[in-house]
Amino acid sequence: MLAQLQSELQKLSNPQRAKSLQRFFKTGKGEYGEGDQFVGLTLPQIREVTKKYAGLKLPEIRELLHSKIHEHRALALIILKNKYRKADTKNKAIIYKCYLQNSRHINNWDLVDMSAPNIVGDFLINKSRQILDQLAKSNLLWDRRIAVLATFTFIKNNDFADSLRIAQILLNDKEDLMHKAVGWMLREIGKKDQKVLEKFLKQQAPNMPRTMLRYALEKLPEEKRQFYLKARKAQAIG
């Protein structure tokens, strides 16, 4: 079944789109997606194929997740999160463990963003979240992004403490992708409770990376935005 799936994906390939995707996902030497390979599928195409292969077993999904082809890994994660959603408690734990054991293959921002909230975030809703601190301190960029994006599930439930704690840990992260992810989660907190966001910003805005701060401020009134941007600028000058 797995060989048939891969063959079907290859038939849908679009070399021109593949080249465009390789530029978009920064696959050049020294870039965050270095070496990632694409065949040029759209997400709707991938989702359509998943319907035919929803019955893949976990070992097959894991093998697909280890593929060098980006779209193969995307398809594996879509099937995995769909299985997780329908699974009982025991199998959810198995899928969650498999996900984290293979995080090095969940190695681009779209792959993390489409799966971490649905699997890691959901699994940890009623459990200890200490694992997120470990992930946030990992040398692997994608572990750190998983830590941040997992908290999106908590934010949707008006639970902000973990997002704020992880944001604090990642305040000095060197990767722009992490600045965007943290800023995004802070913005989502602000949409739920502006006072919580502003309490964090009053303490941290002067020291936040510019991209992180701009993302966090996107939904605030202009007057508030300028206040926090000026606070950062003043710190930088000082």
ABEGO torsion letter per residue (X at the ends): XAAAAAAAAAAABBAAAAAAAAAAAGABBGBAABGBBBAGBBAAAAAAAAAAAAABBAAAAAAAAABABAAAAAAAAAAAAAAAAABBAAAAAAAAAAAAAAAAABABAAAAAAAAAAAAAAAAAABBAAAAAAAAABABAAAAAAAAAAAAAAAAAGBAAAAAAAAAAAAABABAAAAAAAAAAAAAAAAABAAAAAAAAAAAAAABBAAAAAAAAAABBAAAAAAAAAAAAAAAAX
